[in-house]
C-alpha cells in the first residue's frame, strides 16, 4: 500500500515544521510518515526549519544559523499562517523524535548550506540512537557527503539522497553514499524508473505531490512508492475532518 508522507508535517493545514503540523499528521492514522527539515542553531542544536533565513515563516530576521536555540525559541513560527497558530515555536529535533517515536516513520532532511561539520551530522545520529529510533527514521539530504557520514556512523539507519532532476550515474551515486532511499521531485519520475528502482531494493519517495490526479497516476506505478504531500487529505485513503 502506498505510504502517505506529510511534507513538513501536515503543512497544508498547520505551519510547516512545527509541532502543530506534526501532531495534526499524527492524528490521521493513514499518514504513515512525516518529513521534516533539520538545520542547526548557532549553539549547535538541531531544529526544524526549512529556509536558511527566518523572514518567511517567523517574525525574526536574518540567518537561522546566527541565532541560538534560545533565541529561535522566542520567535513566532505560526502566526504567519493563521492567528490560531500565533506563538507556535520552532521545535527541536529532540521534540519531534519524542512525539513521533512508535507512531510513524520520520524522514529527517538535513539542510546543509555552505560549510557544515561532521559533528552536526553526528549529533543527529546520536539523537536518533538515543531514542532507539534507527528503524523508525530515514535521514536524507541533497548533500551526498553528509549522507556518507551518516552511513559510516550508523549503517543501520536508512539513508537517502534527494534529487531535483534525474542525474546520470544516479544509482552509482546512491551506492557511493550508502543510500537506499531515492527522494525525487515527482516531475522527473517515470513508471519504468520507479519499478526498476523498487525492484532493485530502493525506497522511492515522490515529492511534493499536491494534485489528486497526479497522486493517483504515480500511485498506480507501484504500490510501494511513497507520496510526500502538503495535503495528505487529498490522497484517496486519507480523510480529514
N, C-alpha and C positions, 0 to 999 in steps of 0.2 A: 504494500500500500504506500502511495506517495506520502512523503513527510512534509507537513506544513511547517516552515521555519519563519517565525515572526522577526522581521527585519528591524533591528534596533529596539527590540520589544514590539509591542503592538503599536507601532508608531503612527498608524493611521487614526488611532483613537486617543492616544496619550503622547506626551512629549517624548521624543526619541531618547534612547539611552538613559532613561530614568527608572526608578523603582516602580513608579506608577505604570509605565509601559510594560515592564517585566511582570508585575503582578496581574495585570489585565490579561497578558498572554497565558500566564499560568492558570488563570481561571477558566480557560477553554480547554477541555480535555483533548480536543483534536489537534491542538498546537503541540507538536512533539519536539520542537527545537526552537531555540531563541538565539538570534545573532546579536552581538554587541561589539562596539568598538572600544579598544583599550589604548590609552595613552598614559604618560607618566607626568605627575606633578613635579614642581621644582625640587621637592624633597624626596622624590623617587617613589611616590605611592601610585600604584596602577589605578586609574579612574576610568569611568565610562564616558567617552566623549568622541564625537566624530570629527568635527572641524579642528584645524590647528589653531584657529583664533576663536575668541569667545563670543563675538558680537551676534551671530545669527540666532543662537539658541539660549543665550543668557543675557543678563543685564550688565555683564562685565565687558572689559575691553582688553585687547592685546592677545599675546600668545598664551595658550594654556600652560605651556611648559615654563613660563615665567612666574607662575603662581604656585604657592604651596598648597597642599591638600586643604589645610585650614582655610586659606583664602578662597579656594574654589568652593568649599562647603558653604560659604556665606553668600554665594551667588544664587539668583533665582533662575533655575533651568526649566521652568514650566510655564511661567506667565506669558511667554511669547506666543504660546499656542492657544491658551484659553485661561481666563481668570480663575477657573476652577482649579487650575494646577499652580497657581501663584505660590511661590515659596518652595516648590519641589527642588531639592538639591541635586547636585552632581553626585552620583553614587561611586563608591569604590568597587573594585573588582571583588574584594572580600565580601561586600554586602550582596553582590549579585550571586556569587557562589553559594552563600548561605541560603539565599532564597530559592535557588534552582535545585540544589542538591536533592537527588532522589525523585525529582519530578519530571525532568526532561533533559535533553541534550543542550549544552551551552556552546555555541560557536563563538570563540573569542578571536576577533580580528585584531591583530597587533598593527596599530597605525604608527608607523615609524617614518619620520621625515628628517632629512639631513643626517647629522650624527646620531647614532644610537649606540648603546653599550650592552655588552654581554650580560652585565649584572641586571639590567632591566628585564631581559628575556628570562634569566634565571629566577628572578623574583616571581614572575608569573607562573613558571613551572613549579616553584616551591609552594605557592599558594594552592595550586591545583592538587599537588601531592598532600599538602597539609589537610585539605578537606577530603582526601581519599576519593577524588573525582576523576582519576586518569581515564576511566572507562566512560565518563559522562560528558566529556568535552571534546571539541575539535579546537586546535589552535591554528589559525590561518593568517596569511599575510601576502601582500604584494612583494614583500622583501624576502627574497629567497634565502639569503644568508641567515636571517633570523630564524627561519624555519629549520634550516640545517642545524642551528644551535639547539633549538627545542628538541629535535630528533636525537641529537647527540646526548643531551642531558637526560631525556626520558623517552626512550624508544617505545614505551607502552602507551604514550599519549598520541592520539590520532592527529596528524598534521596535514595541512593542505596549502596549496598555492592559489592565489586569486588572479584571475586573468580578465582584462577588459580587451578582448580580442582573442585570436587563436594563433599563437606564435608557432614558428617552425620548431621542431625538436621539442615539442611540448612534453611528451612522455619522458624524454631524456632529462628534461629539467626537473620533472617530478621525482624521478629516480635519484638524481643527484642531491636533491633536498631531503630525501627520505620521506616524501609526502605521498599520501594515499587518497587525499581529497582534492577534487578539481572544483573550484568555485569560479564560475564563469558568467559574465554578463550574457543574459539569455539570447540576445540577437545573434550571437556567434555560435550558438549551439545548433546542431542538426541531429535528426533521429539516428543517422548512421554513427555519428561520433559518440552520442550518448550510449547507444547499445554496445559499441565496441569497448568504450571505457569501463562500463559496468561489468561487461563480460570478462574484462581483464582484472577485475577486483577493485576498481576505483569507486569511491563515493562521488557522485556528481551533484552539485548544487547549482541551480539556475537562479541568478539574481538580476534585477529586482523585478518580479513579475506582478503587476497590478491590474492587468487586463484579464477578466474571466475567460474570454475566448482563447487568449494566448495560453493561459494556465491549462485549459483543457487539452489544447494541442500538445503542449510539452509533456503533460502527464501521460498522454497516450503513447509517447515514445518508449517509456519503460516504467514499470510500476515502482521501481526503486529510486527514481530521480526525486531530489528534494527541491521544493519550491520555496524560495526566500521571498517574502512579500511584506509590504507595509500594511496590507489589508487581508489578514487571514480569513475574515468573514466572506471573502469573495471566492475562496476555494470551495468546491462543491460539497465536501463533507463537513465544513465548519459552519456553525450557526452562531450569530451574535444577537443577543437580546439585551 
